[in-house]
Amino acid sequence: MRFIKFNPFAVLSFVCLSIVIHAQNNLPNLSDELAKGFSTKDTFFKTPFIDIDEMREKPVRHRYVHGGFKGTETRFSLYFPTKEAYQGRFFQYITPFPDNEFLSQGATGEDDKISFSISSGAYFIETNGGGKVDFAKPNFNSDPTIGAFRANAATAAFSRIVAMSIFGGNRPFGYAFGGSGGAYRTIGSIENTEGVWDGVVPYVLGSPMAIPNVFSVRMNAMRILHDKLPQIIDAVDAGGSGDMYAGLNEEEKQALAEATKLGFPPQSWFGYKTMGIHGFIALYQGMRMADSKFFDDFWKVKGYLGANPTESLLKARLQKASKIKASIAIDEAVKLGLKEAPSVGERGSADLAWKSMGGVEGQMPVAFQIEDVLPDVNFMGGDLVIKTGAAAGKTLQLANVVGDKVVFGLVDPSVLAKIKAGDEVFIDNSNFLAVQTYHRHQVPGKEYKAWDFLRDAEGKPIYPQRPMLLGPLFTRGAAGVLPNGKFKGKMILLCSLWDREAFAWQGDFYRDKVKANLGDKTDDNFRLWYTDHTLHGDLSKQEDPTRTVSYLGVLQQALRDLSAWCEKSIAPPTTTHYKIEDAQVVVPAAASERKGIQPVVNLTINGGKKIDIKAGKAVNFTAVVEVPLQTGKIVSAEWDFEGAGTFPIKTQSIAFDEKTGRTTLKMTYKFTKKGTFFPTLRVASQREGDAQTPFARIQNLDRVRVVVK
């Protein structure tokens, strides 16, 4: 499919446009005449309009243009730099799923996409993707291509008309970027259009088999290993034993091995208390619609775990009849610790966008108090079946149960409004327990090597299989079509080694598709960069800053390198060197061998990773920091010795050798308190060696263990 056609000759008509002055902004009027310069084969987006055109001073001075396409729900925001700052390009952010066109407003520092784009000589684009999706009412019959790429493509094409009317000059170069579901949509965009984007940077990409399997395998492990995860985390941490299976029974070993072999990075278990079920909250209803029979087969048919349940599965099952006692609104739920207060930047982000899916607004309740106290079963999700009252026969999705409180997941507000105090209900997590082994019954083709451990010696699945694979169905819903590796333009794909939502091997899976398409020309058009100590999220704030870093600097540098690649034929740094062992991506220890653009830190105490000392003794730390050659200079080195995550001690002078790409840092610290500490060094490199800018700072860290007695 090739939808959008750009007509540069039509732009010449704007030279003769009469200039109308906006009294407030002193701006030339971008009137409806602009639409006449827009040509498209996708007639759904034939008539663009502009309803806001004004100068704004925050976050930096820019010209803001808002509009949409008549007869559609598509809306867009365009942020243009001053003429002096403009270098003839745009960056377009593609969200994990269609939401709104204002998501980037209000961000600051490294998270500020608008300021980053303008500082890179680009104008910035964001859209609502054709209109917000209601995940409480999944619809597999709607046209997914509109939200996947057509709305964004139409906006990109029209934005060029606007840009050329403001700045003059030739056709602007265009680059799209998006993470998680946005990575599917970014790849779908460049694979299914022509002449819209010159290049793209998808990041934290899944495969067509990621959903729901990456969630099911980790939920199964979280249920079984809940009490053992602290010792597993300790084993794989700095100075740990290295044996994460020590002390586990057979069921626990199987659950951990199953998650690891499917690609879950063991180091990422550190976030088990907060990771929850993540985006699976939006997939559950779709699974029930697509494969409703599974939930019955699981508990009855031989070969499914529920038909011959383990003791731990039976112990985790919750089935309880009760009555509604009272409604709980959001403010009260936050006070009670049932819900988190919404945070700035969550909507539209790769990691947390799912939190805004299908949320109820206004005074609608977010939880109910019921008449009975529920047992503690490590509840991760379930159903609230309404037995009596105006909503009898309906079911609400539950995200959590605490004592006598039940907290909703995605709900239909029209059903919620009918539920009253006194209504009889039934709380049941049977279906959520069933989906935790769904990956066993979704074994795909042999090109998916991560599933090999679920095949027998003849290559056949060892468990009964469902009639269809759900992963491709969900992927089509996000990207419009399945990714095939065929595109015109250039691409830098970014993946995170500690990603627990998009396992790292999936970047290699897509690279294989690109290589099958481009062959010997792959390196002329494609890069894959792996980033260490990074998770799924694209916000600078980290849950534990002594364990992980932000990959935003890598993303920002990738966009700048992509533009230089497309506009000036300056090839970016090479693809990261890696190998895959049992679905785990393994990279060389040295930056000179690893390649990519991320610095590597090796922090030691007396040449090792662990030391036992007495309180009051000073400890000497040594770190060798290496940057892949010609990718930047070390501009920051910060130390955190007691785990606060604030990195209060800075190395003021860094002697960086550009010829070797290395520096050695030393520090001494005296521990006065008893306990176990994980001293951490975090560094940042920057291509131009600019220590002041918040953008394109490539971070990494390393840590060691100090036991103070």
C-alpha positions as CSV (number, residue, x, y, z in Angstrom):
1,M,0.0,0.0,0.0
2,R,1.3,3.4,-0.9
3,F,-1.1,6.1,0.4
4,I,0.5,9.5,0.5
5,K,1.8,11.6,-2.5
6,F,3.6,14.8,-1.9
7,N,3.2,17.5,-4.6
8,P,6.1,20.0,-4.3
9,F,5.0,22.0,-7.4
10,A,1.7,23.0,-5.7
11,V,3.6,24.8,-3.1
12,L,4.6,27.4,-5.6
13,S,1.1,28.8,-5.5
14,F,1.8,30.1,-1.9
15,V,4.2,32.7,-3.2
16,C,1.3,34.6,-4.4
17,L,-0.8,34.3,-1.3
18,S,-2.0,37.5,0.3
19,I,-0.5,38.1,3.7
20,V,-2.9,38.5,6.5
21,I,-1.5,39.7,9.9
22,H,-2.7,38.1,13.1
23,A,-3.1,41.0,15.5
24,Q,-1.9,39.0,18.5
25,N,1.1,37.1,16.9
26,N,2.1,39.1,13.9
27,L,2.1,35.9,11.8
28,P,1.3,35.4,8.2
29,N,-2.0,33.6,8.0
30,L,-1.9,29.9,7.2
31,S,-5.4,29.9,5.6
32,D,-7.5,27.1,4.1
33,E,-5.6,27.8,0.8
34,L,-2.8,25.6,2.1
35,A,-5.0,22.6,1.6
36,K,-4.9,23.2,-2.1
37,G,-1.2,22.3,-2.1
38,F,-2.0,18.9,-0.6
39,S,-2.4,15.9,-2.8
40,T,-3.1,12.4,-1.6
41,K,-4.2,9.0,-2.9
42,D,-5.7,8.3,0.5
43,T,-8.9,10.3,0.0
44,F,-9.9,9.7,3.6
45,F,-7.5,12.6,4.4
46,K,-8.2,14.8,1.5
47,T,-9.0,18.1,3.3
48,P,-6.6,19.4,6.1
49,F,-7.4,22.4,8.2
50,I,-5.6,24.7,10.7
51,D,-7.4,26.2,13.7
52,I,-4.5,27.5,15.8
53,D,-1.5,29.4,14.6
54,E,0.5,31.3,17.3
55,M,3.9,32.0,18.7
56,R,4.8,30.4,22.0
57,E,7.8,31.0,24.3
58,K,7.8,27.7,26.2
59,P,9.6,25.3,26.3
60,V,11.6,27.3,23.7
61,R,10.4,30.0,21.3
62,H,8.5,28.3,18.5
63,R,5.5,28.7,16.2
64,Y,2.7,26.3,17.2
65,V,0.2,25.1,14.5
66,H,-2.8,22.9,15.4
67,G,-5.3,21.4,13.0
68,G,-6.7,18.2,11.6
69,F,-8.4,16.7,8.6
70,K,-12.1,17.5,7.9
71,G,-14.5,14.6,8.2
72,T,-12.1,12.6,10.4
73,E,-11.1,12.5,14.0
74,T,-7.4,13.0,13.2
75,R,-5.8,16.0,14.8
76,F,-2.2,17.2,14.9
77,S,0.2,19.6,16.6
78,L,3.2,21.1,14.7
79,Y,6.0,22.9,16.5
80,F,8.2,25.1,14.2
81,P,11.5,26.6,15.2
82,T,12.6,30.1,14.3
83,K,13.9,30.6,10.8
84,E,17.5,30.9,12.1
85,A,17.2,27.5,13.9
86,Y,15.5,25.6,11.1
87,Q,17.7,23.1,9.1
88,G,15.1,21.6,6.7
89,R,13.9,18.5,8.6
90,F,11.2,17.3,11.0
91,F,11.0,14.7,13.8
92,Q,7.7,13.0,14.3
93,Y,6.8,11.1,17.4
94,I,4.6,8.0,17.0
95,T,2.9,7.0,20.3
96,P,2.4,3.3,21.5
97,F,-1.3,3.7,20.5
98,P,-3.5,6.5,19.2
99,D,-4.1,9.0,22.0
100,N,-3.9,12.8,21.6
101,E,-1.8,15.4,19.9
102,F,-0.7,17.3,23.1
103,L,1.3,14.6,24.9
104,S,4.7,16.2,24.5
105,Q,3.7,19.6,26.0
106,G,4.9,20.3,29.5
107,A,8.0,18.0,29.4
108,T,11.3,19.4,30.6
109,G,15.0,18.5,30.4
110,E,16.0,15.3,28.6
111,D,12.3,14.3,28.2
112,D,11.4,17.5,26.3
113,K,10.9,16.3,22.7
114,I,9.9,19.8,21.5
115,S,13.1,21.4,22.6
116,F,15.2,18.5,21.5
117,S,13.8,18.7,18.0
118,I,14.2,22.4,17.7
119,S,17.8,22.2,19.0
120,S,18.4,19.7,16.3
121,G,17.2,22.0,13.5
122,A,13.9,20.2,13.1
123,Y,10.3,21.0,13.6
124,F,8.3,18.5,15.7
125,I,5.1,16.6,14.9
126,E,2.7,14.7,17.0
127,T,-0.8,13.5,16.2
128,N,-3.7,11.7,17.9
129,G,-3.2,8.9,15.5
130,G,-6.7,9.2,14.1
131,G,-8.5,9.3,17.5
132,K,-8.1,7.7,20.9
133,V,-8.7,3.9,21.1
134,D,-11.2,2.6,23.7
135,F,-9.4,-0.5,25.1
136,A,-12.4,-1.4,27.2
137,K,-14.2,-2.2,24.0
138,P,-11.8,-3.9,21.6
139,N,-13.0,-3.9,18.0
140,F,-11.2,-6.2,15.6
141,N,-13.4,-5.1,12.7
142,S,-12.2,-1.5,12.6
143,D,-9.5,-0.5,10.0
144,P,-6.2,-0.6,12.0
145,T,-4.3,1.1,9.2
146,I,-5.7,4.5,10.1
147,G,-4.2,4.6,13.5
148,A,-1.2,2.5,12.5
149,F,0.2,4.8,9.9
150,R,-2.3,6.6,7.6
151,A,-3.2,9.4,10.0
152,N,0.5,10.0,10.7
153,A,1.5,9.8,7.1
154,A,-1.2,12.3,6.0
155,T,0.0,14.7,8.8
156,A,3.6,14.4,7.8
157,A,2.8,15.1,4.2
158,F,0.7,18.2,5.0
159,S,3.3,19.5,7.5
160,R,5.7,19.9,4.6
161,I,3.2,22.2,2.9
162,V,3.0,24.3,6.0
163,A,6.8,24.2,6.6
164,M,7.5,25.4,3.0
165,S,5.0,28.2,3.3
166,I,6.7,29.4,6.4
167,F,10.4,28.9,5.5
168,G,10.4,28.5,1.8
169,G,13.1,26.2,0.5
170,N,12.9,22.6,-0.7
171,R,11.1,19.5,0.6
172,P,11.9,19.0,4.3
173,F,13.5,15.7,5.2
174,G,11.3,13.7,7.6
175,Y,12.1,11.2,10.4
176,A,9.7,9.2,12.6
177,F,10.4,7.6,15.9
178,G,8.3,5.5,18.3
179,G,8.7,2.9,21.1
180,S,6.9,-0.2,22.2
181,G,3.6,-0.2,20.3
182,G,4.9,2.9,18.7
183,A,7.8,0.9,17.3
184,Y,5.4,-1.4,15.5
185,R,3.6,1.6,14.2
186,T,6.9,3.3,13.2
187,I,8.1,0.3,11.2
188,G,4.6,-0.2,9.8
189,S,4.7,3.4,8.7
190,I,7.9,3.2,6.6
191,E,7.1,-0.2,5.3
192,N,3.7,0.8,3.9
193,T,4.2,4.3,2.6
194,E,6.6,5.9,0.1
195,G,8.0,9.4,0.1
196,V,6.7,10.3,3.5
197,W,9.6,9.5,5.8
198,D,13.2,9.4,4.8
199,G,14.2,7.3,7.8
200,V,12.9,6.1,11.2
201,V,14.1,5.2,14.6
202,P,11.9,2.5,16.2
203,Y,12.9,1.5,19.7
204,V,12.1,-1.3,22.3
205,L,10.5,-3.3,19.5
206,G,8.6,-6.5,20.0
207,S,8.1,-9.3,17.4
208,P,4.7,-10.5,16.0
209,M,4.8,-13.1,18.8
210,A,5.5,-10.7,21.7
211,I,1.9,-10.2,22.7
212,P,0.5,-11.7,24.9
213,N,3.4,-14.2,25.5
214,V,6.0,-11.8,27.0
215,F,3.4,-11.0,29.7
216,S,2.1,-14.5,30.3
217,V,5.5,-16.0,30.9
218,R,6.5,-13.4,33.3
219,M,3.2,-13.4,35.2
220,N,3.5,-17.2,35.6
221,A,7.0,-16.7,37.1
222,M,5.9,-13.8,39.3
223,R,3.1,-16.0,40.8
224,I,5.3,-19.0,41.4
225,L,8.6,-17.2,42.4
226,H,7.1,-14.3,44.4
227,D,8.8,-15.3,47.7
228,K,12.0,-16.4,46.0
229,L,12.6,-13.4,43.8
230,P,14.8,-11.5,46.4
231,Q,17.3,-14.3,46.5
232,I,17.3,-14.6,42.7
233,I,17.9,-10.9,42.4
234,D,20.8,-11.1,44.8
235,A,22.4,-14.0,42.9
236,V,22.6,-12.0,39.6
237,D,23.6,-8.7,41.2
238,A,27.1,-7.4,41.5
239,G,29.2,-9.7,43.7
240,G,26.4,-12.3,43.8
241,S,26.8,-16.0,43.6
242,G,25.7,-16.1,39.9
243,D,23.5,-19.2,40.5
244,M,19.9,-17.9,40.4
245,Y,18.5,-21.4,40.6
246,A,20.0,-22.2,44.0
247,G,17.4,-22.9,46.7
248,L,14.5,-23.3,44.3
249,N,12.2,-26.3,44.1
250,E,11.4,-28.0,40.7
251,E,8.3,-25.9,39.9
252,E,10.2,-22.7,40.8
253,K,13.2,-23.7,38.6
254,Q,10.9,-24.5,35.7
255,A,9.1,-21.1,36.0
256,L,12.4,-19.2,36.1
257,A,13.9,-21.2,33.3
258,E,10.8,-20.8,31.1
259,A,10.8,-17.0,31.5
260,T,14.6,-16.8,30.9
261,K,14.5,-19.1,27.8
262,L,11.7,-17.0,26.3
263,G,13.8,-13.9,26.7
264,F,13.1,-12.3,30.1
265,P,16.4,-10.7,31.3
266,P,17.1,-12.1,34.8
267,Q,18.7,-8.8,36.0
268,S,15.3,-7.1,35.5
269,W,13.6,-9.1,38.3
270,F,14.7,-6.3,40.6
271,G,11.5,-4.5,39.8
272,Y,9.1,-7.3,40.6
273,K,7.3,-5.3,43.3
274,T,6.2,-2.6,40.8
275,M,6.2,-4.2,37.4
276,G,2.8,-5.8,37.8
277,I,1.1,-7.1,34.6
278,H,2.0,-3.9,32.7
279,G,0.3,-3.6,29.3
280,F,-1.4,-6.9,29.6
281,I,-4.2,-5.0,31.2
282,A,-5.2,-3.8,27.7
283,L,-4.9,-7.3,26.1
284,Y,-7.0,-9.3,28.4
285,Q,-10.4,-8.4,26.9
286,G,-9.1,-8.9,23.4
287,M,-7.9,-12.4,24.4
288,R,-11.3,-13.3,25.8
289,M,-12.9,-12.2,22.6
290,A,-10.4,-13.9,20.3
291,D,-10.1,-17.2,22.1
292,S,-12.9,-17.5,24.7
293,K,-12.8,-21.3,24.6
294,F,-9.3,-21.4,26.0
295,F,-10.4,-20.3,29.4
296,D,-12.7,-23.3,29.7
297,D,-10.2,-25.8,28.1
298,F,-7.5,-24.7,30.6
299,W,-9.3,-26.1,33.5
300,K,-10.7,-29.3,31.8
301,V,-8.6,-30.5,28.9
302,K,-5.5,-32.8,29.4
303,G,-2.3,-31.0,28.6
304,Y,-3.3,-27.7,30.1
305,L,-2.0,-26.9,33.6
306,G,-5.4,-26.3,35.0
307,A,-6.6,-29.8,34.2
308,N,-3.9,-31.2,36.5
309,P,-3.2,-28.2,38.7
310,T,-0.2,-27.8,40.9
311,E,-0.7,-27.0,44.6
312,S,0.6,-23.4,43.9
313,L,-2.0,-22.9,41.2
314,L,-4.9,-24.0,43.4
315,K,-3.6,-21.9,46.3
316,A,-3.6,-18.8,43.9
317,R,-7.2,-19.3,42.7
318,L,-9.7,-16.9,44.2
319,Q,-13.5,-17.4,43.8
320,K,-15.7,-15.5,46.2
321,A,-19.3,-14.3,46.2
322,S,-20.1,-11.0,47.9
323,K,-22.0,-7.7,47.7
324,I,-21.1,-4.2,46.8
325,K,-20.9,-2.0,49.9
326,A,-19.6,1.3,48.6
327,S,-18.0,3.1,45.7
328,I,-14.4,4.5,45.9
329,A,-13.4,7.5,43.7
330,I,-9.9,8.2,42.5
331,D,-8.9,10.7,45.3
332,E,-9.9,8.2,48.0
333,A,-8.3,5.3,46.2
334,V,-5.0,7.2,46.1
335,K,-5.2,8.0,49.8
336,L,-5.9,4.3,50.5
337,G,-2.9,3.2,48.4
338,L,-5.2,1.4,45.9
339,K,-4.2,3.6,43.0
340,E,-1.2,5.7,42.1
341,A,-1.7,9.4,41.4
342,P,-1.3,10.1,37.7
343,S,2.2,11.3,36.8
344,V,3.2,13.8,34.2
345,G,4.7,12.2,31.1
346,E,3.0,8.8,31.4
347,R,0.5,9.2,28.6
348,G,2.2,8.4,25.3
349,S,5.3,7.0,26.8
350,A,6.7,3.6,25.7
351,D,6.5,2.1,29.2
352,L,3.6,3.8,30.9
353,A,1.1,4.7,28.2
354,W,-1.0,1.7,29.2
355,K,-1.9,3.4,32.5
356,S,-4.2,5.8,30.7
357,M,-6.0,3.0,28.8
358,G,-9.7,3.1,29.3
359,G,-9.5,4.9,32.6
360,V,-12.7,6.3,34.1
361,E,-13.0,10.1,34.5
362,G,-14.7,12.6,36.7
363,Q,-16.5,11.2,39.7
364,M,-16.9,7.7,38.4
365,P,-15.5,5.1,40.9
366,V,-12.2,3.4,40.4
367,A,-12.9,0.7,43.0
368,F,-15.6,-0.9,45.2
369,Q,-15.7,-1.8,48.8
370,I,-17.4,-5.2,49.2
371,E,-18.9,-6.9,52.2
372,D,-16.2,-9.5,52.7
373,V,-12.5,-9.5,53.3
374,L,-10.7,-11.4,50.5
375,P,-7.8,-13.7,51.1
376,D,-4.3,-12.7,50.0
377,V,-3.5,-14.8,46.9
378,N,-0.9,-12.6,45.1
379,F,-3.7,-11.4,42.9
380,M,-2.6,-10.0,39.5
381,G,-5.9,-9.7,37.8
382,G,-9.4,-11.1,37.5
383,D,-13.1,-10.5,36.9
384,L,-15.9,-9.0,38.9
385,V,-19.0,-10.7,37.7
386,I,-22.2,-8.8,38.4
387,K,-25.0,-11.2,39.5
388,T,-27.9,-8.8,40.3
389,G,-29.0,-5.3,39.7
390,A,-29.2,-3.2,36.5
391,A,-25.8,-4.5,35.3
392,A,-26.5,-8.2,36.0
393,G,-24.7,-10.5,33.5
394,K,-21.9,-8.0,32.9
395,T,-18.3,-8.4,33.9
396,L,-15.7,-5.8,35.0
397,Q,-12.0,-6.4,34.8
398,L,-10.1,-6.2,38.1
399,A,-6.5,-5.0,38.5
400,N,-6.2,-5.7,42.2
401,V,-7.9,-6.8,45.4
402,V,-6.9,-5.5,48.8
403,G,-8.8,-6.7,51.9
404,D,-12.4,-5.8,51.2
405,K,-11.5,-3.5,48.2
406,V,-11.6,-4.5,44.5
407,V,-9.8,-2.2,42.1
408,F,-10.8,-1.9,38.4
409,G,-8.7,-2.5,35.3
410,L,-10.2,-1.4,32.0
411,V,-13.9,-0.9,32.3
412,D,-16.9,0.3,30.3
413,P,-18.2,3.4,32.1
414,S,-21.8,2.7,30.9
415,V,-21.7,-0.6,32.8
416,L,-20.0,0.9,35.8
417,A,-22.7,3.5,36.1
418,K,-25.3,0.8,36.6
419,I,-23.7,-0.9,39.6
420,K,-25.2,0.1,43.0
421,A,-24.6,-0.8,46.6
422,G,-26.2,-4.1,47.5
423,D,-25.6,-5.7,44.1
424,E,-24.4,-9.2,44.3
425,V,-21.1,-9.9,42.7
426,F,-18.6,-12.8,42.2
427,I,-14.8,-12.2,42.3
428,D,-12.9,-14.8,40.2
429,N,-9.3,-14.8,39.0
430,S,-9.6,-18.2,37.2
431,N,-9.2,-16.7,33.7
432,F,-6.1,-14.6,34.7
433,L,-4.5,-17.7,36.1
434,A,-5.2,-19.5,32.9
435,V,-3.5,-16.9,30.7
436,Q,-0.2,-17.2,32.6
437,T,0.7,-20.3,30.6
438,Y,-0.8,-19.2,27.3
439,H,2.6,-19.0,25.7
440,R,2.9,-22.8,25.9
441,H,-0.1,-23.1,23.6
442,Q,1.2,-20.5,21.1
443,V,4.3,-22.2,19.6
444,P,5.0,-20.4,16.3
445,G,7.1,-21.4,13.3
446,K,10.7,-22.5,13.7
447,E,12.0,-19.0,12.8
448,Y,11.1,-18.2,16.4
449,K,14.0,-20.0,18.1
450,A,13.0,-18.7,21.5
451,W,10.2,-21.3,21.5
452,D,12.5,-24.2,20.8
453,F,12.4,-25.4,24.5
454,L,8.7,-25.9,24.0
455,R,9.2,-28.3,21.1
456,D,10.0,-32.0,21.3
457,A,12.9,-33.8,19.5
458,E,10.9,-33.8,16.2
459,G,10.3,-30.1,16.5
460,K,6.6,-30.5,17.4
461,P,5.0,-28.6,20.3
462,I,5.0,-30.5,23.6
463,Y,1.7,-28.9,24.7
464,P,-1.7,-28.8,22.9
465,Q,-2.0,-25.7,20.6
466,R,-4.7,-23.2,20.1
467,P,-6.5,-22.9,16.8
468,M,-4.6,-19.6,15.9
469,L,-1.7,-17.5,17.0
470,L,-2.9,-14.3,18.8
471,G,0.4,-12.5,18.5
472,P,0.1,-11.6,14.8
473,L,-3.5,-10.5,15.4
474,F,-2.5,-8.0,18.0
475,T,0.5,-6.8,16.0
476,R,-1.7,-6.1,13.0
477,G,-3.9,-4.1,15.3
478,A,-0.9,-1.9,16.2
479,A,1.0,-1.7,12.9
480,G,-1.8,-2.3,10.4
481,V,0.2,-5.2,8.8
482,L,2.9,-7.5,10.0
483,P,6.5,-6.2,9.7
484,N,8.3,-7.7,6.8
485,G,11.7,-5.9,6.7
486,K,10.9,-4.2,3.3
487,F,11.2,-0.4,3.4
488,K,12.7,2.4,1.4
489,G,14.8,4.8,3.4
490,K,17.1,4.2,6.4
491,M,16.5,2.8,9.9
492,I,18.3,2.7,13.2
493,L,16.6,0.2,15.5
494,L,17.2,0.6,19.3
495,C,16.7,-2.2,21.8
496,S,17.3,-2.5,25.6
497,L,19.2,-5.5,27.1
498,W,17.2,-5.3,30.3
499,D,13.8,-4.8,28.6
500,R,11.2,-6.9,30.4
501,E,8.3,-6.0,28.0
502,A,10.0,-6.3,24.6
503,F,12.7,-9.0,25.1
504,A,15.9,-8.0,23.4
505,W,16.1,-10.9,21.0
506,Q,13.2,-9.5,19.0
507,G,15.5,-6.7,17.6
508,D,17.6,-9.5,16.0
509,F,14.4,-11.1,14.7
510,Y,13.5,-8.0,12.8
511,R,17.1,-7.5,11.6
512,D,16.9,-11.0,10.1
513,K,13.9,-9.9,8.1
514,V,15.8,-6.8,6.9
515,K,18.8,-8.9,5.9
516,A,16.5,-11.2,4.0
517,N,15.2,-8.2,2.1
518,L,18.4,-6.1,1.6
519,G,21.1,-8.7,1.7
520,D,24.5,-7.2,1.1
521,K,23.0,-3.7,1.3
522,T,21.7,-4.1,4.9
523,D,24.5,-2.0,6.4
524,D,23.8,0.7,3.8
525,N,20.3,1.2,5.2
526,F,20.0,-0.4,8.7
527,R,21.6,-0.3,12.2
528,L,20.7,-2.2,15.4
529,W,22.0,-0.7,18.6
530,Y,21.6,-2.5,21.9
531,T,21.8,-0.4,25.1
532,D,22.9,-2.0,28.4
533,H,21.3,-1.3,31.8
534,T,18.1,0.0,30.2
535,L,14.5,-1.0,30.5
536,H,11.4,-0.5,28.3
537,G,10.5,3.1,29.4
538,D,11.4,6.3,27.5
539,L,11.3,8.6,30.5
540,S,14.4,9.9,32.2
541,K,13.2,9.0,35.7
542,Q,14.4,5.5,36.7
543,E,12.8,3.3,39.3
544,D,16.2,2.4,40.7
545,P,18.9,4.8,39.3
546,T,21.7,2.6,40.8
547,R,20.7,-0.2,38.5
548,T,19.4,1.3,35.2
549,V,19.9,4.4,33.1
550,S,17.8,6.3,30.6
551,Y,18.2,5.4,26.9
552,L,16.8,8.8,25.8
553,G,20.3,10.0,24.9
554,V,20.8,7.1,22.6
555,L,17.4,7.8,21.0
556,Q,18.2,11.4,20.5
557,Q,21.7,10.7,19.0
558,A,20.1,8.1,16.7
559,L,17.8,10.7,15.3
560,R,20.7,13.1,14.7
561,D,22.8,10.4,13.2
562,L,19.9,9.2,11.0
563,S,19.4,12.8,9.6
564,A,23.1,13.0,8.8
565,W,23.0,9.6,7.2
566,C,20.0,10.5,4.9
567,E,21.0,14.1,4.2
568,K,24.8,14.0,4.0
569,S,25.5,10.3,3.5
570,I,27.5,10.2,6.8
571,A,27.2,6.6,7.9
572,P,26.4,6.2,11.6
573,P,28.4,3.9,14.0
574,T,28.1,0.2,13.2
575,T,25.5,-2.2,14.6
576,T,26.2,-3.5,18.1
577,H,28.2,-6.8,18.1
578,Y,26.2,-9.5,19.9
579,K,25.2,-13.1,20.0
580,I,22.1,-14.8,21.2
581,E,22.2,-17.7,23.7
582,D,18.9,-19.3,24.7
583,A,17.0,-16.1,23.8
584,Q,19.4,-13.9,25.8
585,V,21.3,-11.2,23.9
586,V,25.0,-11.3,25.0
587,V,27.3,-8.4,24.1
588,P,31.1,-8.2,24.5
589,A,32.5,-6.7,27.7
590,A,34.6,-4.0,26.0
591,A,33.1,-1.0,24.1
592,S,35.8,-1.4,21.4
593,E,34.3,-4.9,20.6
594,R,30.7,-4.1,21.5
595,K,30.5,-1.1,19.1
596,G,27.2,0.9,18.9
597,I,27.4,4.2,20.7
598,Q,27.1,3.5,24.5
599,P,30.1,3.8,26.8
600,V,31.0,0.8,29.0
601,V,31.9,1.0,32.7
602,N,33.9,-1.6,34.6
603,L,33.9,-0.7,38.3
604,T,36.0,-2.8,40.7
605,I,37.3,-2.9,44.3
606,N,40.7,-4.5,44.5
607,G,40.1,-6.0,41.1
608,G,36.8,-7.7,42.0
609,K,33.1,-7.0,42.5
610,K,32.8,-7.6,46.2
611,I,34.6,-6.8,49.4
612,D,33.9,-7.4,53.1
613,I,35.2,-4.7,55.4
614,K,34.8,-3.3,58.9
615,A,32.9,-0.1,59.6
616,G,35.1,3.0,59.4
617,K,37.5,1.6,56.8
618,A,38.1,3.5,53.6
619,V,37.7,1.7,50.3
620,N,39.5,2.4,47.0
621,F,37.4,2.2,43.8
622,T,38.7,2.0,40.3
623,A,36.7,2.3,37.1
624,V,37.8,1.9,33.5
625,V,35.4,3.7,31.2
626,E,35.5,3.1,27.5
627,V,33.6,4.8,24.6
628,P,33.3,3.3,21.1
629,L,35.8,5.3,19.0
630,Q,34.4,8.5,17.4
631,T,31.1,8.3,19.2
632,G,31.7,10.9,21.8
633,K,33.6,12.0,24.9
634,I,32.9,11.4,28.6
635,V,31.3,14.5,30.0
636,S,30.0,13.3,33.3
637,A,31.0,10.8,36.1
638,E,28.8,10.5,39.2
639,W,29.1,8.3,42.3
640,D,26.5,6.9,44.6
641,F,28.0,4.9,47.4
642,E,25.1,4.1,49.8
643,G,22.2,3.5,47.4
644,A,20.3,6.8,47.6
645,G,20.1,7.0,43.8
646,T,21.0,10.7,43.9
647,F,24.7,10.4,42.9
648,P,25.9,13.3,45.1
649,I,29.6,13.0,44.4
650,K,30.9,14.2,41.0
651,T,34.3,13.6,39.4
652,Q,35.2,17.2,38.5
653,S,38.1,16.5,36.1
654,I,38.0,13.7,33.5
655,A,41.1,13.0,31.5
656,F,39.6,11.4,28.5
657,D,41.9,9.9,25.8
658,E,40.1,10.3,22.4
659,K,42.7,8.1,20.6
660,T,41.8,5.1,22.8
661,G,38.3,6.2,23.8
662,R,39.2,5.4,27.5
663,T,39.6,7.0,30.8
664,T,40.4,5.6,34.3
665,L,38.6,7.0,37.3
666,K,39.5,6.5,41.0
667,M,37.6,7.3,44.2
668,T,38.0,6.6,47.9
669,Y,35.0,6.4,50.3
670,K,34.7,5.5,54.0
671,F,31.7,3.5,55.1
672,T,30.7,4.3,58.7
673,K,27.5,2.2,58.9
674,K,27.0,-1.5,58.9
675,G,25.1,-3.2,56.1
676,T,25.4,-4.2,52.5
677,F,25.9,-1.4,50.0
678,F,26.1,-1.3,46.2
679,P,28.4,1.6,45.2
680,T,27.6,2.8,41.7
681,L,29.3,4.9,39.1
682,R,27.2,6.4,36.4
683,V,28.8,8.1,33.4
684,A,27.6,9.9,30.3
685,S,29.2,10.6,26.9
686,Q,28.2,13.2,24.4
687,R,29.1,13.3,20.7
688,E,30.4,16.9,20.8
689,G,31.7,16.8,24.3
690,D,29.0,19.3,25.5
691,A,28.7,18.9,29.2
692,Q,25.9,21.4,29.5
693,T,23.2,20.2,27.1
694,P,20.6,17.8,28.4
695,F,20.3,16.1,25.0
696,A,22.1,13.2,23.4
697,R,23.9,12.2,26.6
698,I,24.6,8.5,26.4
699,Q,24.6,6.9,29.8
700,N,25.8,3.7,31.4
701,L,26.7,2.5,34.9
702,D,28.3,-0.3,36.9
703,R,28.1,-1.3,40.5
704,V,30.0,-3.4,43.1
705,R,29.1,-4.9,46.5
706,V,30.5,-3.7,49.8
707,V,29.5,-5.7,53.0
708,V,30.3,-3.6,56.1
709,K,30.4,-5.5,59.3
